Amino acid sequence: MAPFDLAVIGRGLPFAEALPQLRQALEARGVAVVRAQPGAGKTTLAPPAAADLLAGRRGPRRVVVTGPRRVVVRAAARRLASLTGTSVGDLVGSTVRGERRVGHGTVVEFVTAGVLVRRLLDDPELPGVGAVVLDEVHERGLDTDLLVGMLGEARALRPDLLLVAMSATLDVPALAAVLGGEDGPAPVVDHASQQHPLEVVWAPAPGSRTDARGVADDFLAHVARTVAGQHARALAADPAVDALVFVPGVREVDRVVEQVARLAPGTEVLPLHGRLDARAQERAVSGRCPGDPPRVVVSTALAESSLTVPGVRLVVDAGLSREPRRDLRRDMSGLVTVQASRAAMTQRAGRAARLGPGTVVRCLDEATFVHAPEHTTPEIASTDLTGALLTLAAWGSPRGDGMALLTAPAPAATRAAEEVLRGLALVDHDGRITGLGLRVVRVPADPREARALLAGAPLVGARAAAEVVAALADDHRAQDGDLGGLLRALRSGRPPGAARWRAEVRRLERLVGDPRGLDGGGGTADRGAGAVPPEDVAGLVTALAHPSRVARRDGDTWLLASGTRAALPPGSPLHPHRWIAVADVALVEGRVAAGTGAVVRLAAGLGEGVVELATGSLRSREVRASFVDGRVVARQVDAVGAIELASTPVRPSPEAGAGAVAEALARDGLDILGWSTPAEMLRRRLALLHRVLGAPWPDVSDEALADRAQEWLGPELRRLAGGTPVDRVDLTDPLRRLLPWPQAARLDDLVPERLEVPSGSRITVDYPPHDDPDARPVVAVKLQECFGLRDTPRLVDGRVPTLFHLLSPARRPLAVTDDLASFWVGPYAQVRAEMRGRYPKHPWPEDPWSVPATARTNRRR
């Protein structure tokens, strides 16, 4: 018997019309891609439809549905449960990190994408699961992208596993191709239902939406005024209308909530974002009761997808999004404010017309909307890949090689993340997971923090290590950046999310202390507790997670072991510390944070007594050579990463010197070498030959010369590495090593250094710079030296005309021409008329063909 009454559940939902097509696709191929308008009811109807299909088969019956965020998962489960007249945990269940509401009779289970990733790692066959529904694939979250590839491979083990991928806005052909596999693209259920009427209003702000620090305060004030005005007009027509407002981040949510509450007294204004506890989130997404005041919900992108906020008929969209950006060089990530994609803005607008006619007010102009990017940037292309690569290694596909993914991991980000994992001993040099990696991947946290839990528990005790890691692993914040203060507040239960933190602490403590768990037998609970001073516990565990982020104060900023600088928030109690361990350091928009562009979001102090324990893997005593002021210098350095504790000048070894020169070349290019005039002249001549004739004449661009540095510059590099100053190295002879033989014998014929003119003088040819393909060779010569020269000389076997700059006796330009014959019969007459009175001692004949060319005056001639 089918567990769900689809006729009752689907009453009034447009997607009910597409259920036969979905069933047909699943029966034929076992996989389907669904595209339907926001509010069509796909999240509500597709899972029970899959369950209905499974009810007629032998085998597993449970349907697992993924959502992008916890609040979305909880809300979707509540809605489907209410439509079936049951409670969450009965027929319909939900699981998010730290909270599982599932019973023996649960048929449809809503989970976050990360939960399903971990289940697949535990058992790729997903025992007991008959179907998986991936919802909101268009958001391109990292875990969802991984699931697309992992489930595609899991279906090879479980051909009976049904798979549905859904969204309102997605790249259907690409997704269908990946999920369809060798049998061809997956069937597409494209339900273009007519939404309720949606009015679009454009309300651009008079000024810019962003400034150097992010979203401009004036723009947020404009959003708040727009919300208050538009909601007042909507309420005049229908008192039941509520409003949903989209802004990019938590700061903007709080600012707009405050201003709307002031502008619209009598209105209940509620925030909605990921840092709120479950009760506050559920209050924002639940409908108001009769007699309640009108409601405005101000949200981040959290409310964009799979979330119906009852009563919403008005959406106000700031048109901005926050996307992660990764600075691989500085090992930092940050959220940047960007123009929202058209797909995201379409999703937001759909919230207004899910249950009836609605209005969307966009705080931008129509042209900006049209030119916005079509889709959201996938997280796999812009965020830290450390956790993703460990997941792929645990799955048996290091780096995702050979795996069908919507977007392959970026090579540079992959290399950086794999280097971190190797440094933590979680993967080997081939990217395959180690035994420690298998233990770490089972901890629901970033790999660095999970490893700190395992390594820190024997040193500080399981409970203390779990407290620190639980604070780092979740989205807890401290305005002053003090992790110690945050932990004290969480223990007191004051801040939002404290209950969630306590539950996570208990779970992590069980994982570490369970003899059958992560420590491989013999629990580590509280072993070693008390060996580390209590005030250093948070710093030590943080340093175990992020050893490259141990930092020492240097004036107003902090130098991290990774070599980058960051600043603490103003007024942070960490300022007096000499050493800190940084848990979270982020790039910030604008040149702020003491000019570093990076701010420490969360850190803990480190006492001098535990610095060595915390930084043991980074301590080194080595010779460090650098290229300074044109020569190699070296020092014997005792250091923690880039933080120098002591240094003594020493003579550089050949290896260290060569490394310093190579690093300087990679950083600053060939300009560090200093080009003499003869070397620069030869380079320009060779550049022209390569440009006109190609091979075998060498490419002498910066990139090409750098790539072949050892070939043409090897001896000179060794001299520099040995301490020879750069001003004693001439690049003319090294460049000649690149000349092709026997063609080199024609170098002076093809591109001569000098050209002889009729006066007998040999004039230097000024060849164009090597990186200017449009410039031409120039001959600058006194006009009188060219009398009788009819044909303009051409170089490179006549392929390249020269450009003559004809000069006055004072060597000032009179004319520029590449056609001397035309100059003598035309412009010369005017030049003669203007110059003969100014320079009477020099010849200015009427007929320049009949007078011998000369470099002399009339008398000397």
Buried (B, 14 or more C-beta within 10 A) or exposed (E): EBBBBBEEBBEEBBBBBBBEBBBEBBEEBBBBBBBBBBBBBBBBBBBBBBBBBBBEEEEBBBBBBBBBBBBBBBBBBBBBBEBBEBBBBBBBBBBBBBEEBBEEEBBBBBBBBBBBBBBBBEEBEBEEBBBBBBBBBBBBBBBBBBBBBBBBBBBEEBEEBBBBBBBBBBBBEEBBBBBBBEEEBBBBBEBEBEBBEBEEEBBBBEEEBBBEEBBBEEBBBBBBBBBBBBBEEBBEEEEBBBBBBBBBBBEBBBBBBBBBBEBBEEBBBBBBBBBBEBEBBBEBBBEBEEEEEBBBBBBBBBBBBBBBBBBBBBBBBBBBBBBBBBBBEBBBBBBBBBBBBBBBBBBBBBBBBBBBEBBBBBBBEEEBBEEBBEBBBBBBBBBBBBBBBBBBBBBEBBBBEEBBBBBBBBEEBBEBBBEBBBBBBBBBEEBEBBEBBBBBBBBBBBBBBBBBBBBBBBBBBBBBBBBBBBBBBBEBBBEBBBBBBBBEBBEEEEBBBBBBBBBBBBBBBBBBBBEEBBBEEEBBBBBBBEEBEEEBBBBBBBBBBBBBBBBBBEEEBBBBBBEBBBBBBEEBBBBEBEBBBBBBBBBBBEEBBBEBBBBBBBBBBBBEEBBEBBBEBBBEEEBBBBBEEBBBBBBEBEBBBBBBEEBEEBEBBEEBBBBBBBEBBEEEEBEBBBBBEBBBBBBBBBBBBBBBBEEEBBBBBEEEBBEBBEEBBEEBBBBBBBBBEBEEBBBBBBBBEBBEEEBEEEBEEBBBBEBEBBBEBEBBBBBBEBEEEEBBBBBBBBBBBBBBBEEBBEBBEEEBBBBBBBBBBEEEEBBEBBEBEEBBEEBBEEBBEEBEEEBEEBBBBEEBEEBEBBBEBEEEE
